[in-house]
Amino acid sequence: MKAEDVARAHQFREGFRLVDYGEIGLPIFRLTIEAVTTSYRTLPTISEFVMRCLSLGETNEDKIAGMLGLKSDIVNATINSLAADGFVSRIGALDLHSFKLTDAGEARLMLEREEVLQEEMLVIDYDGIRRLPIRLAGESVVRASELKAGGAVEIRPYPAEPPAIGELNILEVTKVIRRQGGEDFRRNVLALKRIVRRANVFRQAVALVYLADKGKEVQIGFAFDGKLSEPHERAFAENGGPKKMGFVKAIDESDGRRRLDRLLGKNLIAALPDAASLRALRMEEAAAKAQIRTIAPALEQEGQQKRPNPAQAAMSAAQDRHKVAQHAIEALPLRTMAPFEQGELLKEAFNTAELRLFVSTAGIQSVIVEGYLLREIDNLISRQVEIEIACMVQPQANPRPGNVYDPLSELTKRSMKNSLRLAQTRARELFFLIKDNDLAVVANRPFLGEMVRRSGFQRVEGFVTRRAEYVEEIRGAIASYLRGAHGG
């Protein structure tokens, strides 16, 4: 699931509201441990049982095949291999099908179930949030540089130090090793001697930030593959993670709603629906979306089997339900914006603009203005749509240092050709998205990226309207706001 889909699915929490979300990396300590283990000397199964038949006095390879229920050629090949290893020999020169164990074979069979003590290196993953060894079956981890490149927020572990050897429980370590690689760990761990190497990597997830309806309590949820992990949330909270990372302070100090109210004025604010009504509409829309996700796998499976598709009717009903719920939300003259809607509204604007499009932002980041969005911009340019982008960074045609792909440079080049207008503005706290006369969005989070890499969360606030007269009213407020008439 995409991050916005996860946020939509888990936007409701009793007594709280979702105020932000984002892709994150949870800390994993990858530990290489020097350990003492025991293992058994093992022969291939068929070799072992052929040797046991020989030790019981059966010498003819055809009869051995009958005893074991195997084909003669399999037993013949096994005996040839054992003979090459010196474990069996032929009885007499004339009998080509009778064999016996050699002294080496007898000794090897005696050692078959004998335990062997050895030292070896074991590699395990240790969860930096829950402070225990874990198994990441089928999950890939990323390094800090990869996390940064993807625009994800790095979550720090508390305590910050990796575990000492004395903190590791042999039983917990053994359970994790036993399941790594999809195969059983066939040795017993007797002792963990020392940690030889430690590597810091990250497990990708989605963080969901909730603010109490009353009071200032902040809760941070973590979702893996679309499912919330209560143990991670509880451990992070118990160790003071939300406060230590500055999330609580950042959300508490946000005054985006006050700025938005002042910008729009009392007349527009009066058009907002009450919170309970909007919540009910959002719950219906989210339920329909969840229903579509639930039906989709069955629909795909039926399609692969090329059989009559009973899931199709259910999918059509769910999609109709979703369209009705979406329409009910979009029909509101003015409403608050959910955090996960901002990216969706941005894409909608670039996909459907026909006459003009205005976007204001702080920075221009490649995680937002990626190849797809740039192609949409070029498509709008080809259709002679009037595009204006206001940002706080100075336009520059040369790529910024360290950037293979620099969207600021790409937009600057297009503005130099008069394909669009790219203008630098003063630092502001509110940002706008205006499409034609049918969509206006005002938010306290920039639409095309921050000035610097995102390292935390905020209380995302915003308003959305599709009513033409409100769109024009907001459009009229932009110029004076960007000049500083509204403060900021």
C-alpha positions in Angstrom: 0.0 0.0 0.0 1.1 3.6 -0.7 1.7 5.8 2.3 -1.5 7.9 1.5 -3.6 4.7 1.3 -2.3 3.6 4.7 -3.1 7.0 6.1 -6.6 7.0 4.7 -7.2 3.5 6.0 -6.1 4.4 9.5 -7.2 8.0 9.7 -9.7 7.4 12.5 -8.8 6.9 16.1 -11.2 7.5 19.0 -10.5 10.8 20.7 -7.8 11.8 18.1 -7.5 13.0 14.6 -4.8 12.3 12.0 -2.7 15.4 11.5 0.3 14.1 9.5 1.8 10.9 8.1 4.9 9.9 6.1 7.3 7.3 5.1 9.9 6.5 7.7 12.8 4.1 8.5 12.7 2.3 11.9 16.2 1.5 13.3 17.5 -2.0 12.9 20.9 -3.1 14.3 22.3 -5.9 12.1 24.6 -7.8 14.5 27.3 -10.3 13.6 27.8 -12.5 16.7 30.6 -14.9 17.5 28.9 -17.9 19.0 29.6 -21.4 20.2 27.3 -24.0 18.7 27.0 -27.8 18.4 26.0 -29.7 15.3 25.7 -33.3 14.3 28.0 -35.0 11.7 25.5 -35.9 9.0 25.6 -38.1 5.9 23.2 -37.8 3.0 20.0 -39.7 4.0 20.3 -42.4 1.3 24.0 -43.0 2.0 23.3 -43.3 5.7 20.6 -45.9 5.3 22.6 -47.9 2.7 25.4 -48.1 5.2 23.0 -49.1 8.0 21.7 -52.0 5.8 25.3 -53.1 5.2 26.0 -52.9 9.0 23.0 -55.2 9.6 24.6 -57.9 7.4 22.8 -57.3 4.0 25.5 -57.2 1.3 23.6 -57.4 -2.0 22.8 -54.0 -3.5 19.6 -55.2 -5.2 18.2 -56.6 -1.9 19.2 -53.3 -0.2 17.2 -51.4 -2.8 14.2 -53.7 -2.0 14.6 -53.1 1.8 14.7 -49.3 1.2 12.0 -49.2 -1.5 14.4 -47.5 -3.9 15.3 -48.2 -7.5 18.4 -50.3 -8.0 20.2 -47.7 -10.0 19.9 -45.2 -7.1 21.4 -47.7 -4.6 24.1 -48.6 -7.2 25.1 -44.9 -7.6 25.1 -44.4 -3.8 27.4 -47.5 -3.2 29.7 -46.3 -6.0 30.0 -42.9 -4.2 30.6 -44.6 -0.8 33.2 -46.8 -2.4 35.0 -43.8 -3.8 35.0 -42.3 -0.3 36.5 -45.5 1.1 33.4 -46.3 3.2 32.5 -49.6 1.4 34.3 -52.3 -0.6 33.3 -55.1 -2.9 33.2 -58.7 -1.5 35.4 -60.8 -3.7 36.5 -60.1 -7.2 33.8 -62.2 -8.9 30.7 -60.9 -7.2 30.0 -57.4 -8.6 26.8 -56.7 -6.6 27.9 -57.6 -3.0 29.5 -55.1 -0.7 30.6 -54.6 2.9 31.5 -51.7 5.2 35.2 -50.9 5.5 36.7 -50.0 8.9 36.5 -46.4 7.8 32.8 -46.9 7.0 32.1 -48.5 10.4 33.8 -45.6 12.1 32.0 -43.0 10.1 28.6 -44.6 10.9 29.5 -44.6 14.6 30.1 -40.8 14.4 26.9 -40.1 12.5 25.0 -38.8 15.5 27.9 -37.5 17.5 27.7 -33.8 18.4 30.5 -31.5 17.3 31.5 -28.3 19.1 32.4 -25.4 16.9 32.7 -21.6 16.8 30.8 -19.7 14.1 29.5 -16.3 13.1 25.8 -15.7 13.3 24.0 -12.7 11.8 20.7 -11.4 13.3 18.6 -8.3 13.1 17.8 -6.5 16.3 14.8 -4.1 16.5 16.0 -0.8 17.8 12.5 0.3 18.9 11.2 -2.9 20.6 14.8 -3.9 21.8 14.6 -7.6 20.7 15.9 -9.9 18.0 13.5 -10.1 15.1 13.0 -12.0 11.8 12.5 -9.9 8.7 11.1 -12.6 6.5 11.1 -11.3 2.9 11.6 -7.7 4.0 14.5 -5.7 2.6 16.2 -3.1 4.8 17.8 0.2 3.6 20.8 2.3 4.6 20.5 5.9 5.9 21.6 7.3 2.5 18.8 5.3 0.7 16.3 6.5 3.3 17.4 10.1 2.7 17.2 9.8 -1.1 13.6 8.6 -0.8 12.6 11.6 1.5 11.7 9.3 4.4 12.1 10.4 8.0 14.7 8.6 10.1 13.3 7.4 13.4 16.0 7.2 16.1 16.2 4.3 18.6 15.8 5.0 22.4 18.1 4.0 24.0 20.4 5.0 21.1 23.1 2.3 21.8 22.9 -1.2 20.2 22.5 -4.1 22.6 25.5 -5.4 24.5 26.2 -9.1 24.3 24.9 -9.6 27.8 21.5 -8.3 26.8 20.9 -11.0 24.1 18.9 -14.0 25.1 20.1 -17.2 23.5 16.6 -18.6 23.1 15.4 -15.5 21.3 18.5 -15.4 19.1 18.1 -19.1 18.2 14.5 -18.6 17.2 15.4 -15.8 14.8 18.3 -17.8 13.3 16.2 -20.9 13.0 13.8 -19.1 10.7 16.3 -17.1 8.5 16.5 -18.1 4.9 13.4 -20.2 5.1 15.3 -23.1 6.5 15.7 -24.6 10.0 18.9 -23.6 11.9 20.2 -27.1 12.5 22.6 -26.3 15.4 22.3 -25.6 19.1 23.6 -22.3 20.3 25.5 -22.9 23.6 27.0 -19.4 24.1 27.1 -16.0 22.6 30.7 -14.8 23.0 30.9 -11.3 21.5 29.4 -8.9 18.9 31.9 -8.7 16.1 30.2 -6.2 13.9 27.3 -3.8 14.1 25.6 -2.2 11.1 22.8 0.4 11.3 20.0 -0.2 8.8 16.4 0.7 8.6 13.1 -1.1 8.2 10.7 0.9 6.0 7.3 1.7 7.4 4.7 4.5 7.5 4.2 6.7 10.5 0.8 8.1 11.4 0.6 11.2 13.7 -2.5 11.7 15.8 -3.4 14.7 17.9 -6.0 14.5 20.7 -9.3 16.2 20.1 -9.0 17.8 23.5 -5.6 18.5 25.0 -2.1 18.3 23.5 -1.5 14.5 23.6 0.3 13.2 20.5 0.4 9.6 19.5 2.7 8.1 16.8 1.5 4.9 15.1 3.7 2.7 12.9 2.3 0.6 10.0 4.0 -2.3 8.1 2.4 -3.5 4.9 -0.7 -1.4 5.8 -1.1 -2.9 9.3 -0.6 -1.0 12.5 2.0 -2.4 15.0 0.8 -1.7 18.5 4.0 -3.1 20.1 6.1 -0.6 18.2 3.9 2.3 19.0 3.8 1.4 22.7 7.6 0.9 23.0 8.3 4.2 21.2 6.0 6.0 23.5 7.3 4.4 26.7 10.8 5.4 25.8 9.7 9.0 25.2 10.4 8.9 21.4 7.7 11.4 20.3 9.0 14.0 22.7 12.7 13.3 22.3 12.5 13.6 18.5 10.7 16.9 18.8 7.4 15.7 17.3 5.3 16.8 20.2 6.8 20.3 20.2 6.5 20.8 16.5 2.8 19.8 16.5 2.0 21.8 19.6 3.6 25.0 18.2 1.8 24.8 14.9 -0.6 27.6 14.3 -1.6 26.9 10.7 -5.3 26.8 11.4 -5.2 30.3 12.9 -3.4 31.6 9.8 -5.8 29.9 7.5 -8.8 31.3 9.3 -7.4 34.8 9.1 -6.6 34.5 5.4 -10.0 33.2 4.4 -12.1 35.4 6.6 -15.2 34.8 8.6 -17.6 34.5 5.6 -15.7 31.6 4.0 -15.0 29.9 7.3 -18.8 30.0 8.1 -19.3 27.7 5.0 -17.4 24.8 6.7 -19.4 21.8 7.6 -19.4 20.6 11.2 -16.7 18.2 12.1 -19.0 15.3 12.9 -20.7 15.5 9.4 -17.4 15.6 7.6 -16.1 12.7 9.7 -19.1 10.6 8.7 -18.5 11.3 5.0 -14.8 10.4 5.3 -15.7 7.2 7.1 -18.0 6.2 4.3 -15.4 7.0 1.7 -12.7 5.1 3.6 -15.0 2.1 4.0 -15.7 2.0 0.3 -12.0 2.2 -0.5 -11.2 -0.6 1.9 -13.9 -2.7 0.3 -12.3 -2.2 -3.1 -8.9 -3.3 -1.7 -10.5 -6.4 -0.2 -12.2 -7.4 -3.5 -9.3 -6.6 -5.8 -7.2 -9.8 -5.1 -10.2 -12.1 -5.8 -10.9 -10.2 -9.0 -7.3 -10.5 -10.1 -7.2 -14.2 -9.4 -10.5 -14.9 -11.2 -9.1 -12.9 -14.2 -6.0 -15.1 -14.4 -8.1 -18.3 -14.4 -10.3 -17.0 -17.3 -13.5 -18.1 -15.6 -16.8 -16.3 -15.0 -16.0 -13.6 -12.6 -18.4 -13.4 -9.6 -16.2 -10.8 -7.9 -16.9 -8.3 -10.7 -20.4 -7.5 -9.5 -19.1 -6.9 -6.0 -16.3 -4.7 -7.3 -18.7 -2.6 -9.4 -20.9 -2.1 -6.4 -17.9 -1.1 -4.2 -16.7 1.3 -6.9 -20.1 2.9 -7.2 -20.2 3.3 -3.4 -16.8 5.0 -3.5 -17.9 7.4 -6.2 -21.0 8.4 -4.3 -18.9 8.9 -1.1 -16.3 10.9 -3.0 -18.9 13.1 -4.7 -20.6 13.9 -1.3 -17.2 15.1 0.0 -16.3 17.1 -3.2 -19.8 18.7 -3.3 -19.1 20.5 0.0 -18.7 24.2 -0.7 -15.6 24.3 1.6 -14.0 21.7 3.8 -10.9 20.9 5.7 -8.1 19.0 4.0 -7.0 15.6 5.3 -3.1 15.3 5.3 -3.2 12.4 2.8 -5.3 14.4 0.3 -2.6 17.1 -0.5 -0.6 14.9 -2.9 -3.7 13.6 -4.5 -5.1 17.1 -5.1 -1.7 18.2 -6.6 -1.8 15.3 -9.1 -5.4 16.0 -9.9 -4.6 19.6 -10.7 -1.7 18.7 -13.0 -3.7 16.0 -14.7 -6.8 18.1 -15.4 -5.9 21.8 -15.7 -7.2 23.3 -18.9 -6.6 27.0 -18.7 -4.3 28.0 -15.8 -2.6 26.5 -12.8 -0.9 28.3 -9.8 1.2 26.5 -7.2 3.1 28.0 -4.3 5.8 26.1 -2.4 8.8 26.4 -0.2 11.3 24.2 -2.1 11.3 22.1 -5.2 12.1 18.5 -4.2 12.7 15.5 -6.5 10.6 13.1 -4.3 7.6 15.2 -5.3 8.5 16.8 -8.7 9.6 13.4 -10.1 9.6 12.3 -13.7 5.9 11.6 -13.8 4.9 15.1 -12.6 7.5 16.8 -14.9 5.9 15.0 -17.9 2.5 16.3 -16.8 3.9 19.8 -16.7 5.3 19.3 -20.2 1.9 18.0 -21.3 0.2 21.2 -19.9 2.8 23.3 -21.6 2.0 21.6 -24.9 -1.7 22.4 -24.4 -0.8 26.0 -23.7 -2.0 25.9 -20.1 -0.8 29.0 -18.2 1.4 27.7 -15.3 2.8 29.8 -12.5 5.0 28.4 -9.7 6.0 30.5 -6.8 8.8 29.2 -4.5 11.2 30.4 -1.9 14.3 29.2 -3.6 16.1 31.2 -6.3 15.6 29.7 -9.8 18.8 28.3 -11.3 19.4 26.5 -14.6 22.4 24.5 -13.5 21.7 21.4 -11.3 22.4 21.8 -7.7 25.5 20.0 -6.4 25.0 16.3 -5.8 21.8 16.0 -7.8 21.6 13.6 -10.7 18.1 14.9 -11.4 17.3 18.4 -10.2 13.6 19.5 -10.7 14.5 23.1 -9.8 16.9 23.2 -12.8 14.3 21.6 -15.1 11.6 24.1 -14.1 14.1 27.0 -14.5 15.0 26.0 -18.0 11.3 25.9 -18.9 10.7 29.3 -17.4 13.7 30.7 -19.4 11.8 29.5 -22.6 8.7 31.3 -21.3 6.9 27.9 -21.1 5.9 28.6 -17.5 6.5 31.3 -14.9 8.8 30.4 -12.0 9.1 33.2 -9.4 10.9 33.5 -6.1 8.9 34.7 -3.2 9.5 35.8 0.4 9.3 33.2 3.1 5.6 32.4 3.8 3.7 30.0 6.1 0.8 29.2 3.8 0.8 27.7 0.3 -1.7 27.6 -2.5 -2.9 25.4 -5.4 -5.4 27.0 -7.8 -6.7 25.1 -10.9 -8.8 26.9 -13.4 -12.0 28.0 -11.6 -12.9 24.7 -10.1 -10.3 23.9 -7.4 -8.5 25.8 -4.7 -6.4 24.4 -1.9 -4.7 26.4 0.9 -2.4 24.5 3.2 0.4 25.1 5.7 2.6 22.4 4.0 4.3 23.4 0.7 3.0 21.6 -2.4 6.3 20.8 -4.1 8.6 20.2 -1.2 10.4 21.8 1.8 13.5 24.0 1.7 15.4 21.3 3.4 15.0 17.5 3.7 12.0 16.5 5.8 13.1 15.3 9.2 9.9 15.4 11.2 6.2 16.0 11.3 3.9 18.9 11.7 0.2 19.6 12.2 -1.0 19.7 8.6 -3.9 22.1 8.1 -5.7 23.0 4.9 -8.9 24.0 3.2 -10.3 22.7 -0.1 -13.1 24.3 -2.3 -14.5 23.5 -5.7 -17.0 26.3 -5.7 -16.1 28.9 -8.4 -16.8 32.0 -6.4 -14.7 30.7 -3.5 -11.9 29.8 -5.9 -11.9 33.3 -7.2 -12.0 34.8 -3.7 -8.9 32.7 -2.7 -7.2 33.6 -5.9 -7.7 37.2 -5.1 -6.1 36.8 -1.7 -2.9 35.3 -3.1 -1.2 38.4 -4.4 -1.7 40.4 -1.2 -0.6 37.4 1.0 2.6 36.8 -0.9 3.4 40.5 -0.6 3.0 40.1 3.2 -0.3 41.9 3.7 -1.7 39.0 5.7 1.4 38.6 7.8 2.8 35.1 8.2 
